[in-house]
């Protein structure tokens, strides 16, 4: 009862549409009428009186990894060939936890938001994608800079990347600065996949995340960190990003039923090309950033100059008054969500070229 008395003054003046959004985010899985499967642990994720979500546990992060392990190495960034058998299905092909269906304002493809009260907030997002036949890398330089400077960000992981990089995935999952999103299992163009395959791509990744989280929860270091610290890590990813930014109405409907907002982007700095220098990446973001923007970048080693661009743009954005939030934090503090019934990169129809390209393994924006 004490908690209810504390939060009531915060929520009693919220307009009805925003209150619906708060309730959806406050009760993330199986805890609203009509929701299915196992309810999450209480307090996942934690909603503070200011409407900010927190993810992960600093206590777990420090108890389970040394500073050296968290720092990683330049070699982590390199791609490798996938061994035979790497295309096998995951051990768990569906999640035990399921979120409540999406409210109308979070359905369809979300590109940006209009923040409440004119707040200057934006979301930096980093894709960690991996396709069959390859094992992509992990750009430690990006993660280290974000940690050293207290920058909140969202990492969209493919299920295969999680399985091939379990320790790095767990480190990101445990870090309270970061949110983890679902980026499909094998990073294929879902617009060309059957309804059954689309469901597998989404559900397999939710299940892989759960397995990793259970692995972490069983470690002695977690018990040493505190018996309630695991409650701070969401039981499943809370958002989804389509590979190549391509979608179908059926896929969007399925995500809405699962309670997973489809997160696109509004700002593409072209970090996938080796010919785009760090000053160019920084210049695009600084020129096009707006309150409520969602920026798409890559942390799987295919954002060739992204780590070098961050020191050029983060201080400038902070100087301009911007605050960095996770995707869920952005949605929570939105006055209005900008969403579309179709998915595109910068303008409608601009990603249909991917339907005719074979062998493409990651998003390659064209400007």
PyMOL commands that set and color helices and strands:
alter all, ss='L'
color gray80, all
select helices_A, chain A and resi 2-11+16-26+58-64+67-71+74-77+104-106+116-118+140-148+159-164+166-174+190-192+195-217+220-225+229-232+243-245+249-258+278-288+306-319+327-332+352-356
alter helices_A, ss='H'
color red, helices_A
select strands_A, chain A and resi 46-47+53-54+80-81+109-115+121-128+134-135+153-157+178-182+239-240+261-263+267-268+294-298+323-324+334-340
alter strands_A, ss='S'
color yellow, strands_A
deselect
rebuild
show_as cartoon
